[in-house]
Structures are given as C-alpha cells and as structure tokens.
Amino acid sequence: MKSVVKSSVPSTLRLAVMTSIVALLAACANMRDTQKAHDPAAKQIRLDQALALFSANPPEGLPNGWEPLVLMRKKKMTEYGLVKDGDRTVLRAYADKASSGLRHTVSIDPAKQPWLSWSWKTSALIKTADNRYRDTEDSPVRIVLAFDGDKSKLSFMDTILFDTAKLVSGHEFPYATLMYIWENKAPKGSVIANTRTGRIQMLVAESGPANVGKWVGYQRNIVDDYVKIYGEQPGRLIGVGVLTDTDNTEEKVEAWYGDIRLLRQPAVVTE
C-alpha cells in the first residue's frame, strides 16, 4: 500500500521548489537585497567594464565586492579563495561533494556592454556529470548571469514556483538565469534547460577533456545568447556568480577563474 503524505503543498511541488531554490540561488538571487546605496565600496562593486577583476586583489581571502552563496545548509560548501597563478591573482575553487558559489551584485544594461570575456581552468572533468539529468547536474566551472525582467510574462507554473520559493527563502529571484558551463558530453554551443524550470538555461561553453589543465579564454555576446535562448531582449543584468559544484556526483574537483569582464566591443583574449 502506498503511503500518503499529508501536506498543504504536493510533495512533487515542494521538491521542485527546493531544487529550484538551490539553482536560483546559484544564479545570484537576492541581488537587490545586498546592493547598498550607502556602501562606501559601491564604486568598486559596480565597476563599469569589469564584473570580477580578481587580478586586482591580493592573493588571499575573497575578492572585493563578492560574497559566499550558501545553497542549502545541509550541503557541504565549495572552498573559494584568491591565489597566485604565475604573476597574477586568480580565484581558486575546490569542491569535494560540495555545492556553493560566490556572487556579485551589478546593475548593467547588457545592450550597452554585450561582450562577456572570461577565462577558467579545471584540474579534471567530473567523470559522472551530465547536466541533462537532475541526479548528475554538476560542473567544474560555471559563470552565472542573473537578469531582471517582466515577471508578469512568466508561465503559471513558473509564477507559482517563484512565489512559493520567495515564501520559503524570503528572496526575490531573477527573471531569467543564463549559465556558461563546462560539460562532459553535450556539444559546445548547445543549450541545456534546467530540469525544473525553463527560467534557468545552461549554454555549453566548453565540452570534453581536450582543454583540461589549461587556461581557456572565451568571449560571448550575452545579448545574442539570451535572445537565442529566451526569444526576447534581456533586461538589466543584476548579478554575476561563479559556481563549482560536485554535490550530485559526490566527486572532487579543483578549478580556477580568471578575470570576468563585460565590454562594449569584443577584445582579444590574452589570458
């Protein structure tokens, strides 16, 4: 006989809400709440053409303007810290059955600065990771962008999901989230939707083991990518995050992130 769970919210919806909370928090939720107009560091936090100049920081602690993003208290946290790599400072991430990120609040019109430039390096692929499935949705490196937008356009189910998640967490969630990830199998350039909501989409920036152990640089037009994926122009970019996670696969990985910039025109990647 099947057991009956007594709850005012269906168990499937509650599970979906909690899973989406994790993903959405990773996508820099609550960006507005952390943005303080009177913060003396505001000028450094809201840089014009740089989302994350890790190289401008000393090789210790966390980068200026960034804060830890705890996804779920029961989850082990990924370790982040600035380290020296040759003659520059980079952000190191180490995950051992862990999942947490770092986030940074911004307020940028992406139409004026559409070119995202970044670099990353990973020590290895996560062997059993496959972002097409819930149980194996891990990546050694992720760049996470959170966008504002008209939430009246959301579907009925997404509206319920967002409203319920806000009740549970107390945070407003971004209208849309775009992640750039390193995948094992899905081809470069392909798009993977989150298994719970279409408001989180992952674009495969790198695939396979060919560049493991190497610094790899990228440039993407985030407006073009957003339009291709969501079928409309993006709203303001309200947050950027990084996320190295191995909680689903229960593996270990070490990775590094170089400077992340948002530019008016594409530039030659030198990292």
Residue, then its C-alpha position, 0 to 999 in steps of 0.5 A: m500500500k502506498s503511503v500518503v503524505k499529508s501536506s498543504v503543498p504536493s510533495t512533487l511541488r515542494l521538491a521542485v521548489m527546493t531544487s529550484i531554490v538551490a539553482l536560483l540561488a546559484a544564479c545570484a538571487n537576492m541581488r537587490d537585497t545586498q546592493k547598498a546605496h550607502d556602501p562606501a565600496a559601491k564604486q568598486i562593486r559596480l565597476d563599469q567594464a569589469l564584473a570580477l577583476f580578481s587580478a586586482n586583489p591580493p592573493e588571499g581571502l575573497p575578492n572585493g565586492w563578492e560574497p559566499l552563496v550558501l545553497m542549502r545548509k545541509k550541503k557541504m560548501t565549495e572552498y573559494g579563495l584568491v591565489k597566485d597563478g604565475d604573476r597574477t591573482v586568480l580565484r581558486a575553487y575546490a569542491d569535494k561533494a560540495s555545492s556553493g558559489l560566490r556572487h556579485t551584485v551589478s546593475i548593467d544594461p547588457a545592450k550597452q556592454p554585450w561582450l562577456s570575456w572570461s577565462w577558467k581552468t579545471s584540474a579534471l572533468i567530473k567523470t559522472a556529470d551530465n547536466r541533462y539529468r537532475d541526479t548528475e547536474d554538476s560542473p567544474v566551472r560555471i559563470v552565472l548571469a542573473f537578469d531582471g525582467d517582466k515577471s508578469k510574462l512568466s508561465f503559471m507554473d513558473t509564477i507559482l514556483f517563484d512565489t512559493a520559493k520567495l515564501v520559503s527563502g524570503h528572496e526575490f529571484p531573477y527573471a531569467t538565469l543564463m549559465y556558461i558551463w563546462e560539460n562532459k558530453a553535450p556539444k559546445g554551443s548547445v543549450i541545456a534547460n534546467t530540469r525544473t524550470g525553463r527560467i534557468q538555461m545552461l549554454v555549453a561553453e566548453s565540452g570534453p577533456a581536450n582543454v583540461g589543465k589549461w587556461v581557456g579564454y572565451q568571449r560571448n555576446i550575452v545579448d545574442d545568447y539570451v535572445k537565442i535562448y529566451g526569444e526576447q531582449p534581456g533586461r538589466l543584468i543584476g548579478v554575476g556568480v561563479l559556481t563549482d559544484t560536485d554535490n550530485t556526483e559526490e566527486k572532487v574537483e579543483a578549478w580556477y577563474g580568471d578575470i570576468r569582464l563585460l565590454r562594449q566591443p569584443a577584445v582579444v583574449t590574452e589570458 
